[in-house]
Amino acid sequence: MPERECGFEPEVLAAVVEGRWPLAVEPLLREHAAACPLCSEVLTVASALVPDRQEWKAAPSLPAAGTVWWRAQIRARREAAAAAARPLLVAQAAAFVVALAILGMVGKALLPSFTLLAGEYGGWFFAAAAAVLVIPAAILLALRRSE
């Protein structure tokens, strides 16, 4: 009946796994591994598996399934909130345009010389209107989109 255990088997395995085989081991251990059928088999199998083990260690680790699920839930909620906010943004822009039109009509009705002012000081008038009305609205829209 062949032997099933060898006292040098753990040493041979450790030498291969640690990368010391065959140059950094004692000559006695090399001679034994060449003569012992169990140690030579351990040497053959371990030599084949060690490169796979090193690749496995170098491979990036995947996050836990719970983490992936949690991140997907957060992303879905964020996308749903953004989709729900789009119609509100369109409605706010439409309300702003209507408010500007009403303001222009009221200004023309209350000031008979509105057209005279606009004709004489047109550039300055529209620059002041932009500074007072359009620029704050543009800043508000830009800040809202960055959220």
C-alpha positions in Angstrom: 0.0 0.0 0.0 1.5 3.4 -1.0 2.2 6.0 1.6 -0.6 8.6 2.1 1.4 11.2 4.2 4.9 12.7 4.1 6.5 14.9 6.7 8.0 17.1 4.1 4.8 17.8 2.3 3.9 21.1 4.2 7.4 22.4 3.6 7.3 21.7 -0.1 3.9 23.4 -0.3 5.0 26.4 1.7 8.1 26.8 -0.5 6.0 26.8 -3.7 3.4 29.2 -2.3 6.0 31.6 -1.0 7.9 31.6 -4.3 11.0 30.1 -2.9 10.9 26.9 -5.0 13.4 25.7 -6.3 16.3 28.2 -5.8 15.8 29.3 -2.2 15.2 26.0 -0.6 17.6 23.5 0.9 19.1 21.0 -1.5 17.9 18.2 0.8 14.3 19.3 0.3 14.8 19.4 -3.5 16.2 15.9 -3.5 13.4 14.6 -1.3 10.7 16.1 -3.5 12.4 14.5 -6.6 12.3 11.1 -4.9 9.0 11.2 -2.9 5.9 10.6 -5.1 3.6 12.5 -2.7 5.9 15.6 -2.6 6.4 15.6 -6.3 2.7 15.5 -6.8 2.2 18.4 -4.3 4.9 20.3 -6.2 3.2 19.7 -9.6 -0.3 20.7 -8.4 0.9 23.7 -6.3 3.1 25.0 -9.1 0.0 25.0 -11.4 -2.3 26.7 -8.9 0.0 29.4 -7.5 -0.2 31.7 -10.6 -4.0 31.4 -10.5 -3.9 32.4 -6.8 -1.7 35.5 -7.6 -4.1 36.6 -10.3 -7.0 36.1 -8.0 -5.4 38.3 -5.3 -4.6 41.0 -7.9 -8.2 41.1 -9.2 -10.3 44.0 -8.0 -12.8 43.1 -5.3 -16.5 43.6 -6.0 -18.7 45.5 -3.5 -21.2 43.6 -1.5 -24.6 42.9 -3.1 -26.3 45.0 -0.4 -24.1 48.0 -1.3 -24.9 47.7 -5.0 -28.6 47.5 -4.3 -28.5 50.5 -2.0 -26.6 52.6 -4.6 -29.1 51.6 -7.3 -32.0 52.6 -5.1 -30.4 56.0 -4.4 -29.8 56.5 -8.1 -33.3 55.5 -9.0 -34.8 58.0 -6.5 -32.5 60.8 -7.7 -33.5 60.1 -11.3 -37.2 60.0 -10.4 -36.9 63.3 -8.6 -35.2 64.9 -11.6 -37.9 63.6 -13.9 -40.6 65.0 -11.6 -38.9 68.4 -11.5 -38.7 68.9 -15.3 -42.3 69.9 -15.8 -42.1 72.3 -12.8 -39.1 74.0 -14.4 -41.0 74.4 -17.7 -44.0 75.8 -15.8 -41.9 78.3 -13.9 -40.2 79.5 -17.2 -43.7 80.0 -18.8 -44.9 81.9 -15.7 -41.9 84.1 -15.9 -42.5 84.9 -19.5 -46.1 85.7 -18.8 -45.1 87.9 -15.9 -42.8 89.8 -18.1 -45.5 90.3 -20.7 -48.0 91.5 -18.1 -45.4 93.9 -16.7 -44.7 95.3 -20.1 -48.4 95.8 -20.7 -49.0 97.4 -17.3 -46.0 99.7 -17.9 -47.3 100.8 -21.3 -50.8 101.4 -19.9 -49.6 103.4 -16.9 -46.9 105.4 -18.6 -48.1 107.1 -21.8 -44.5 108.1 -22.5 -43.3 104.5 -22.3 -42.7 104.3 -26.0 -41.0 107.7 -25.9 -38.7 106.6 -23.1 -37.9 103.3 -24.9 -37.1 105.2 -28.1 -34.9 107.8 -26.5 -33.1 105.6 -23.9 -33.7 102.2 -25.5 -30.4 100.7 -24.8 -30.2 101.8 -21.2 -33.8 100.9 -20.6 -33.4 97.3 -21.8 -30.1 96.9 -20.0 -31.8 98.0 -16.7 -34.7 95.6 -17.4 -32.3 92.8 -17.9 -30.4 93.6 -14.8 -33.6 93.7 -12.7 -35.6 90.9 -14.2 -33.7 88.5 -16.5 -30.3 88.2 -14.7 -31.8 87.0 -11.3 -34.1 84.6 -13.2 -31.1 83.2 -15.1 -29.1 82.7 -11.9 -32.1 81.0 -10.3 -32.4 78.6 -13.2 -28.7 77.9 -13.3 -28.6 77.1 -9.6 -31.7 74.9 -9.9 -30.1 72.8 -12.7 -26.8 72.3 -10.7 -28.7 70.6 -7.9 
